[in-house]
Amino acid sequence: MTSPMTREAAVTVRVFTQRFSSTPRGARLARRLSVHQLDRWNVPYGSEVSDAVGLLVAELAANAVTHGRVPGRDFELVLTCTPGLRLRIDVSDTRGERRPASVAPGPLDEGGRGLLLVDALATRWSVIDRVPVGKTVRAELDLGGAGPDVP
């Protein structure tokens, strides 16, 4: 007696990895290329997901350039997407120490709200150690059915 063959749906995990100079220009380029890559993955420019990812990458890259910069070292952006499920954004720098949690900014302060924005937009986020040196700030978005189409 033969058993019926079961067919499982194929899962396509998409990954985009790029290193950028630890400069404001590198941070801007990271944001631009991230939304461009999402568009290539069938998440259109201006969509809710694309806008959220653009803001998250902009903030995390700006933090890597401002607070995690080591002269002569780049920062790295990795986008990982499982269709219909989750988009993960990893921004890694080579500065290992983590800044202490600061007091919430005052209403007239010009800065200090970046991670509040990350907390509001991401489903979850964390800071993890990077091997061999540095740290990675990871933000994840649960996409539900809004993820890239499987070809």
C-alpha positions as CSV (number, residue, x, y, z in Angstrom):
1,M,0.0,0.0,0.0
2,T,1.4,3.4,-0.9
3,S,0.8,6.5,1.1
4,P,-0.5,9.6,-0.5
5,M,2.1,12.3,-1.0
6,T,1.6,15.5,0.8
7,R,2.6,18.7,-0.8
8,E,3.7,21.6,1.4
9,A,3.6,25.2,0.4
10,A,7.0,26.6,-0.5
11,V,8.3,29.4,1.7
12,T,10.4,32.0,0.2
13,V,12.5,34.0,2.7
14,R,13.9,37.1,1.1
15,V,17.1,38.8,2.5
16,F,18.7,42.1,1.6
17,T,22.1,42.9,3.1
18,Q,24.2,46.0,2.6
19,R,27.0,47.9,4.4
20,F,26.9,51.7,4.5
21,S,29.4,54.3,5.5
22,S,28.8,55.6,9.1
23,T,27.8,59.0,7.8
24,P,24.5,60.9,7.5
25,R,24.7,60.2,3.8
26,G,25.0,56.4,4.5
27,A,22.0,56.6,6.8
28,R,19.9,58.3,4.1
29,L,21.0,55.8,1.5
30,A,20.1,52.9,3.8
31,R,16.5,54.3,4.1
32,R,16.2,54.8,0.4
33,L,17.5,51.4,-0.6
34,S,15.3,49.7,2.0
35,V,12.1,51.1,0.5
36,H,13.4,50.4,-3.0
37,Q,14.1,46.8,-2.0
38,L,10.6,46.4,-0.6
39,D,9.2,47.7,-3.9
40,R,11.1,45.0,-5.7
41,W,9.5,42.5,-3.3
42,N,6.0,43.8,-4.3
43,V,5.5,46.1,-1.3
44,P,4.8,49.4,-3.1
45,Y,6.2,52.8,-2.3
46,G,3.9,54.8,-0.1
47,S,2.1,51.8,1.3
48,E,1.7,51.6,5.1
49,V,4.4,48.8,5.4
50,S,6.9,50.7,3.1
51,D,6.4,53.9,5.1
52,A,6.9,52.2,8.4
53,V,10.0,50.4,7.3
54,G,11.4,53.6,5.8
55,L,10.9,55.4,9.2
56,L,12.4,52.5,11.2
57,V,15.4,52.1,9.0
58,A,15.9,55.9,9.0
59,E,15.9,56.0,12.8
60,L,18.0,52.9,13.4
61,A,20.6,54.0,10.8
62,A,20.7,57.5,12.2
63,N,21.3,56.1,15.6
64,A,24.1,53.8,14.3
65,V,25.8,56.8,12.6
66,T,25.3,59.1,15.6
67,H,25.8,56.9,18.6
68,G,27.5,53.7,17.2
69,R,30.0,55.2,14.9
70,V,33.6,54.0,15.0
71,P,35.8,55.9,12.6
72,G,36.6,53.8,9.5
73,R,33.9,51.2,10.2
74,D,30.6,50.8,8.4
75,F,27.2,49.9,9.7
76,E,25.2,47.1,8.2
77,L,21.5,46.8,7.3
78,V,19.8,43.4,6.9
79,L,16.2,43.1,5.8
80,T,14.7,39.6,6.2
81,C,11.1,38.9,5.0
82,T,9.0,35.8,5.3
83,P,6.0,36.4,3.0
84,G,2.8,37.2,4.8
85,L,4.4,36.7,8.2
86,R,7.2,39.0,9.4
87,L,9.7,41.6,8.3
88,R,12.9,41.9,10.4
89,I,15.2,44.9,10.2
90,D,18.7,44.5,11.7
91,V,21.0,47.5,11.9
92,S,24.5,46.6,13.2
93,D,27.3,48.9,14.2
94,T,30.8,48.2,15.7
95,R,30.4,50.0,18.9
96,G,29.7,47.4,21.6
97,E,28.6,49.5,24.5
98,R,25.0,50.3,24.9
99,R,23.9,53.8,25.8
100,P,22.2,53.9,29.2
101,A,18.4,54.5,29.1
102,S,17.8,58.2,29.3
103,V,15.0,60.2,30.8
104,A,12.1,60.9,28.5
105,P,12.7,64.1,26.5
106,G,10.9,67.3,27.5
107,P,8.3,68.8,25.3
108,L,10.8,71.4,23.9
109,D,13.8,69.0,23.5
110,E,14.9,68.7,19.9
111,G,16.0,65.0,20.1
112,G,15.6,61.9,22.2
113,R,12.4,60.5,20.7
114,G,13.8,58.1,18.1
115,L,13.4,54.9,20.1
116,L,9.9,56.0,21.1
117,L,9.1,56.1,17.4
118,V,10.7,52.6,16.9
119,D,8.6,51.3,19.9
120,A,5.4,52.7,18.3
121,L,6.0,51.4,14.8
122,A,7.6,48.0,15.4
123,T,5.7,45.0,16.7
124,R,8.8,44.3,18.8
125,W,12.4,45.4,19.0
126,S,15.5,44.6,20.9
127,V,19.3,45.2,21.2
128,I,21.5,42.1,20.8
129,D,25.3,41.6,20.9
130,R,27.0,41.2,17.6
131,V,29.7,38.7,17.1
132,P,32.7,39.4,17.0
133,V,32.2,43.0,18.0
134,G,29.4,45.6,18.2
135,K,25.6,45.4,18.6
136,T,22.6,44.9,16.5
137,V,19.3,46.7,17.0
138,R,16.5,44.5,15.6
139,A,13.0,45.7,14.9
140,E,10.2,43.4,13.6
141,L,6.9,44.0,11.9
142,D,4.2,41.3,11.8
143,L,2.8,41.7,8.3
144,G,-0.2,39.4,8.4
145,G,-1.3,39.3,4.8
146,A,0.5,42.6,3.8
147,G,3.8,41.0,3.0
148,P,5.4,40.4,-0.3
149,D,3.8,38.1,-2.8
150,V,5.3,34.7,-3.3
151,P,6.3,34.4,-7.0
